Every structure is written in structure tokens, then in C-alpha cells.
Amino acid sequence: MAELFSDEWMNQLKDAWNGDPEVKDKLAEINFNSVIVCGFKSDDNPTGVFVVENGECTRAGSWSDEVADWDMRADKENWMKWMKKPLGMTSMGMAVATGKLKFNSGDFGAMIKNPSMAGPFIKSFGLMSQIGGE
């Protein structure tokens, strides 16, 4: 099992993302383009990067100074909990409201109200749980 947000882990997520029409194809329908980074709240910089062009992840791996449209952070303990039981719509809202999941960039409120973005976003947490992590 790969280390959470490592180059190997991010590329496994890329493969899962591109293989899931409920994520890739739904985001392609709205011409979704974004640089998504993730990591740990205690770190100054994110750990992993995920580049999406027209719904498809075109590059994933270790973060190396990319400017993020979306920057998601949580404690490792919470990330690991979500690997076992992925966040749903309600639990994600609670995680954000309680500060367990933090968005350093990106408009979570606007995204979660937009069904064409919220559905694939929630589904991406399910993909993360399929990969697991250490």
C-alpha cells in the first residue's frame, strides 16, 4: 500500500479517477479544469498534486510549487479515517464546518451547491478509499 499523497498514491488516484465515468465524464461535461493539491494541516506546503483538464486527470504526483485552485488539508488521522469510510455529502459538510477538512483555496460553499461539481467531488473521496494508504 502506498503512502498517502505520495507520487505513487497520487498516480493510483489518477488511474481510478480517469477510469470512473461518474467523475471524469461528469466533469468533462462542464469543462472542469483545475489544479488540486492535498496534504496535512500541519504542513506549510501540500504533499500531492492532481491536475485536471476537461475532467481528465492529466498529471498527478508529488507537489512541486504548482499554484492550486483547490487546496485540501486535514490531519493524517482524519485522512486515514476517510480512507476507511469515505465522506458523503453530509459528513463532508460537517468535516468542513468543524475544521477537520480545510480548504486553503477553492470555494467549498459554491462547489457543494453545484450538483455537477459536488457529485464527482464526493465520488472522488470514494476513489481515495478504494486506494487506501498508509
C-alpha atoms as an extended CHARMM CRD file, in Angstrom:
* protein
*
       134  EXT
         1         1  MET       CA              0.0000000000        0.0000000000        0.0000000000  PROA      1               0.0000000000
         2         2  ALA       CA              1.3810000000        3.3950000000       -0.9770000000  PROA      2               0.0000000000
         3         3  GLU       CA              1.9760000000        6.2710000000        1.4170000000  PROA      3               0.0000000000
         4         4  LEU       CA             -0.8880000000        8.7600000000        1.4240000000  PROA      4               0.0000000000
         5         5  PHE       CA             -0.3660000000       11.5520000000       -1.1590000000  PROA      5               0.0000000000
         6         6  SER       CA              2.9640000000       10.1340000000       -2.3440000000  PROA      6               0.0000000000
         7         7  ASP       CA              3.7770000000       10.1680000000       -6.0570000000  PROA      7               0.0000000000
         8         8  GLU       CA              2.7130000000        6.5100000000       -6.2880000000  PROA      8               0.0000000000
         9         9  TRP       CA             -0.5430000000        7.1070000000       -4.3820000000  PROA      9               0.0000000000
        10        10  MET       CA             -1.4800000000       10.1750000000       -6.4410000000  PROA      10              0.0000000000
        11        11  ASN       CA             -0.9480000000        8.2280000000       -9.6670000000  PROA      11              0.0000000000
        12        12  GLN       CA             -3.1750000000        5.4150000000       -8.3930000000  PROA      12              0.0000000000
        13        13  LEU       CA             -5.8320000000        8.0600000000       -7.7440000000  PROA      13              0.0000000000
        14        14  LYS       CA             -5.2820000000        9.4130000000      -11.2660000000  PROA      14              0.0000000000
        15        15  ASP       CA             -5.9400000000        5.9500000000      -12.7390000000  PROA      15              0.0000000000
        16        16  ALA       CA             -9.0510000000        5.4580000000      -10.6010000000  PROA      16              0.0000000000
        17        17  TRP       CA            -10.3370000000        8.9550000000      -11.4780000000  PROA      17              0.0000000000
        18        18  ASN       CA             -9.8260000000        8.5220000000      -15.2190000000  PROA      18              0.0000000000
        19        19  GLY       CA            -11.4390000000        5.0820000000      -15.0720000000  PROA      19              0.0000000000
        20        20  ASP       CA            -14.6130000000        6.3350000000      -13.3880000000  PROA      20              0.0000000000
        21        21  PRO       CA            -17.1540000000        7.9360000000      -15.7400000000  PROA      21              0.0000000000
        22        22  GLU       CA            -19.1010000000        9.3510000000      -12.7700000000  PROA      22              0.0000000000
        23        23  VAL       CA            -16.0860000000       11.5300000000      -12.0560000000  PROA      23              0.0000000000
        24        24  LYS       CA            -14.1560000000       12.0750000000      -15.2860000000  PROA      24              0.0000000000
        25        25  ASP       CA            -17.0420000000       12.2180000000      -17.7470000000  PROA      25              0.0000000000
        26        26  LYS       CA            -19.3200000000       14.2740000000      -15.4930000000  PROA      26              0.0000000000
        27        27  LEU       CA            -16.5750000000       16.8600000000      -15.0250000000  PROA      27              0.0000000000
        28        28  ALA       CA            -15.7880000000       16.8320000000      -18.7540000000  PROA      28              0.0000000000
        29        29  GLU       CA            -19.4300000000       17.8140000000      -19.3650000000  PROA      29              0.0000000000
        30        30  ILE       CA            -18.7960000000       21.0910000000      -17.5200000000  PROA      30              0.0000000000
        31        31  ASN       CA            -15.2620000000       21.5760000000      -18.9330000000  PROA      31              0.0000000000
        32        32  PHE       CA            -13.7530000000       21.3040000000      -15.4450000000  PROA      32              0.0000000000
        33        33  ASN       CA            -10.0900000000       22.3440000000      -15.2900000000  PROA      33              0.0000000000
        34        34  SER       CA             -8.2470000000       22.6170000000      -12.0260000000  PROA      34              0.0000000000
        35        35  VAL       CA             -5.0370000000       22.1250000000      -10.0920000000  PROA      35              0.0000000000
        36        36  ILE       CA             -5.9420000000       20.2390000000       -6.9210000000  PROA      36              0.0000000000
        37        37  VAL       CA             -3.4730000000       19.7760000000       -4.0990000000  PROA      37              0.0000000000
        38        38  CYS       CA             -3.8390000000       17.9450000000       -0.8330000000  PROA      38              0.0000000000
        39        39  GLY       CA             -1.8790000000       17.3640000000        2.2810000000  PROA      39              0.0000000000
        40        40  PHE       CA             -1.7650000000       17.8340000000        6.0070000000  PROA      40              0.0000000000
        41        41  LYS       CA             -2.8950000000       20.8370000000        8.0240000000  PROA      41              0.0000000000
        42        42  SER       CA              0.3610000000       20.9170000000        9.9980000000  PROA      42              0.0000000000
        43        43  ASP       CA              2.4900000000       21.3070000000        6.8430000000  PROA      43              0.0000000000
        44        44  ASP       CA              3.2780000000       24.6220000000        5.1720000000  PROA      44              0.0000000000
        45        45  ASN       CA              3.0510000000       23.0590000000        1.7170000000  PROA      45              0.0000000000
        46        46  PRO       CA              0.7770000000       20.4080000000        0.2450000000  PROA      46              0.0000000000
        47        47  THR       CA              2.0560000000       16.8980000000       -0.3850000000  PROA      47              0.0000000000
        48        48  GLY       CA              0.3390000000       15.7800000000       -3.5880000000  PROA      48              0.0000000000
        49        49  VAL       CA             -0.8820000000       17.4500000000       -6.7650000000  PROA      49              0.0000000000
        50        50  PHE       CA             -3.6010000000       16.4390000000       -9.1970000000  PROA      50              0.0000000000
        51        51  VAL       CA             -4.0440000000       18.3270000000      -12.4870000000  PROA      51              0.0000000000
        52        52  VAL       CA             -7.4180000000       18.0380000000      -14.2120000000  PROA      52              0.0000000000
        53        53  GLU       CA             -8.0220000000       19.1920000000      -17.7800000000  PROA      53              0.0000000000
        54        54  ASN       CA            -11.5410000000       18.9480000000      -19.1600000000  PROA      54              0.0000000000
        55        55  GLY       CA            -12.4650000000       16.3940000000      -16.4870000000  PROA      55              0.0000000000
        56        56  GLU       CA             -9.4810000000       14.1090000000      -17.0640000000  PROA      56              0.0000000000
        57        57  CYS       CA             -6.5190000000       13.9190000000      -14.7220000000  PROA      57              0.0000000000
        58        58  THR       CA             -3.5410000000       14.6030000000      -16.9660000000  PROA      58              0.0000000000
        59        59  ARG       CA             -0.8630000000       14.6840000000      -14.2810000000  PROA      59              0.0000000000
        60        60  ALA       CA             -0.5620000000       13.5670000000      -10.6770000000  PROA      60              0.0000000000
        61        61  GLY       CA              2.2680000000       13.1460000000       -8.2310000000  PROA      61              0.0000000000
        62        62  SER       CA              4.2450000000       14.9290000000       -5.5870000000  PROA      62              0.0000000000
        63        63  TRP       CA              3.6070000000       18.6460000000       -5.2180000000  PROA      63              0.0000000000
        64        64  SER       CA              6.3500000000       20.8550000000       -6.6490000000  PROA      64              0.0000000000
        65        65  ASP       CA              5.2990000000       24.5120000000       -6.3970000000  PROA      65              0.0000000000
        66        66  GLU       CA              2.1310000000       24.2450000000       -8.5110000000  PROA      66              0.0000000000
        67        67  VAL       CA             -0.3760000000       27.0130000000       -7.7910000000  PROA      67              0.0000000000
        68        68  ALA       CA             -3.5650000000       25.4060000000       -6.5200000000  PROA      68              0.0000000000
        69        69  ASP       CA             -7.1370000000       26.1380000000       -7.4550000000  PROA      69              0.0000000000
        70        70  TRP       CA             -8.1370000000       23.7280000000       -4.6780000000  PROA      70              0.0000000000
        71        71  ASP       CA             -6.0050000000       23.0310000000       -1.6080000000  PROA      71              0.0000000000
        72        72  MET       CA             -7.4840000000       20.4570000000        0.7800000000  PROA      72              0.0000000000
        73        73  ARG       CA             -5.8890000000       19.7870000000        4.1510000000  PROA      73              0.0000000000
        74        74  ALA       CA             -6.6640000000       17.5790000000        7.1320000000  PROA      74              0.0000000000
        75        75  ASP       CA             -4.7840000000       15.8210000000        9.8980000000  PROA      75              0.0000000000
        76        76  LYS       CA             -3.3890000000       12.4310000000        8.9030000000  PROA      76              0.0000000000
        77        77  GLU       CA             -5.7160000000       10.7750000000       11.4340000000  PROA      77              0.0000000000
        78        78  ASN       CA             -8.7750000000       12.1880000000        9.6510000000  PROA      78              0.0000000000
        79        79  TRP       CA             -7.4820000000       11.3580000000        6.1700000000  PROA      79              0.0000000000
        80        80  MET       CA             -6.9340000000        7.7620000000        7.3120000000  PROA      80              0.0000000000
        81        81  LYS       CA            -10.4360000000        7.6210000000        8.8100000000  PROA      81              0.0000000000
        82        82  TRP       CA            -11.8640000000        8.8220000000        5.4790000000  PROA      82              0.0000000000
        83        83  MET       CA             -9.8480000000        6.1760000000        3.6370000000  PROA      83              0.0000000000
        84        84  LYS       CA            -11.8110000000        3.5670000000        5.6100000000  PROA      84              0.0000000000
        85        85  LYS       CA            -15.1770000000        5.3430000000        5.4220000000  PROA      85              0.0000000000
        86        86  PRO       CA            -15.3210000000        7.9670000000        2.6640000000  PROA      86              0.0000000000
        87        87  LEU       CA            -17.0160000000       11.2670000000        3.2570000000  PROA      87              0.0000000000
        88        88  GLY       CA            -20.5270000000       11.7230000000        1.9160000000  PROA      88              0.0000000000
        89        89  MET       CA            -22.3620000000       14.9900000000        1.3300000000  PROA      89              0.0000000000
        90        90  THR       CA            -23.4460000000       15.4400000000        4.9630000000  PROA      90              0.0000000000
        91        91  SER       CA            -20.2590000000       14.1920000000        6.5960000000  PROA      91              0.0000000000
        92        92  MET       CA            -18.1660000000       16.3910000000        4.2970000000  PROA      92              0.0000000000
        93        93  GLY       CA            -20.1750000000       19.4480000000        5.2920000000  PROA      93              0.0000000000
        94        94  MET       CA            -19.6370000000       18.5420000000        8.9450000000  PROA      94              0.0000000000
        95        95  ALA       CA            -15.9110000000       17.9790000000        8.3910000000  PROA      95              0.0000000000
        96        96  VAL       CA            -15.5860000000       21.4410000000        6.8470000000  PROA      96              0.0000000000
        97        97  ALA       CA            -17.7990000000       23.0950000000        9.4940000000  PROA      97              0.0000000000
        98        98  THR       CA            -15.7790000000       21.5770000000       12.3420000000  PROA      98              0.0000000000
        99        99  GLY       CA            -12.4150000000       22.3340000000       10.7190000000  PROA      99              0.0000000000
       100       100  LYS       CA            -11.4270000000       18.6970000000       10.2220000000  PROA      100             0.0000000000
       101       101  LEU       CA            -11.2470000000       19.3360000000        6.4660000000  PROA      101             0.0000000000
       102       102  LYS       CA             -9.8690000000       22.7080000000        5.4870000000  PROA      102             0.0000000000
       103       103  PHE       CA             -9.7990000000       24.3560000000        2.0880000000  PROA      103             0.0000000000
       104       104  ASN       CA             -6.8130000000       26.7230000000        1.8770000000  PROA      104             0.0000000000
       105       105  SER       CA             -8.0000000000       27.6140000000       -1.6160000000  PROA      105             0.0000000000
       106       106  GLY       CA            -11.1650000000       26.8490000000       -3.5320000000  PROA      106             0.0000000000
       107       107  ASP       CA            -14.7500000000       27.8180000000       -2.7840000000  PROA      107             0.0000000000
       108       108  PHE       CA            -16.2110000000       24.8110000000       -0.9660000000  PROA      108             0.0000000000
       109       109  GLY       CA            -19.5950000000       26.5050000000       -0.4410000000  PROA      109             0.0000000000
       110       110  ALA       CA            -20.0930000000       27.2650000000       -4.1330000000  PROA      110             0.0000000000
       111       111  MET       CA            -18.8360000000       23.8350000000       -5.1950000000  PROA      111             0.0000000000
       112       112  ILE       CA            -21.0480000000       21.8350000000       -2.8510000000  PROA      112             0.0000000000
       113       113  LYS       CA            -24.1490000000       23.7390000000       -4.0490000000  PROA      113             0.0000000000
       114       114  ASN       CA            -23.4010000000       22.8880000000       -7.6770000000  PROA      114             0.0000000000
       115       115  PRO       CA            -24.6130000000       19.3070000000       -8.3650000000  PROA      115             0.0000000000
       116       116  SER       CA            -22.4260000000       18.9900000000      -11.4720000000  PROA      116             0.0000000000
       117       117  MET       CA            -19.3530000000       19.5210000000       -9.2790000000  PROA      117             0.0000000000
       118       118  ALA       CA            -20.4940000000       18.1860000000       -5.8990000000  PROA      118             0.0000000000
       119       119  GLY       CA            -21.3670000000       14.6750000000       -7.1140000000  PROA      119             0.0000000000
       120       120  PRO       CA            -17.9770000000       13.9710000000       -8.6970000000  PROA      120             0.0000000000
       121       121  PHE       CA            -16.1860000000       15.6060000000       -5.7590000000  PROA      121             0.0000000000
       122       122  ILE       CA            -17.9260000000       13.3520000000       -3.2490000000  PROA      122             0.0000000000
       123       123  LYS       CA            -17.2770000000       10.3680000000       -5.5380000000  PROA      123             0.0000000000
       124       124  SER       CA            -13.5520000000       11.2160000000       -5.5740000000  PROA      124             0.0000000000
       125       125  PHE       CA            -13.4120000000       10.5470000000       -1.8300000000  PROA      125             0.0000000000
       126       126  GLY       CA            -14.7860000000        7.0860000000       -2.5610000000  PROA      126             0.0000000000
       127       127  LEU       CA            -11.9650000000        6.5970000000       -5.0560000000  PROA      127             0.0000000000
       128       128  MET       CA             -9.4590000000        7.5880000000       -2.3870000000  PROA      128             0.0000000000
       129       129  SER       CA            -10.8570000000        4.9500000000       -0.0630000000  PROA      129             0.0000000000
       130       130  GLN       CA            -10.5030000000        2.2860000000       -2.7730000000  PROA      130             0.0000000000
       131       131  ILE       CA             -6.7780000000        3.0540000000       -2.8810000000  PROA      131             0.0000000000
       132       132  GLY       CA             -6.3030000000        3.2310000000        0.8810000000  PROA      132             0.0000000000
       133       133  GLY       CA             -2.9940000000        4.4870000000        2.1820000000  PROA      133             0.0000000000
       134       134  GLU       CA             -0.5210000000        4.3680000000        4.9890000000  PROA      134             0.0000000000
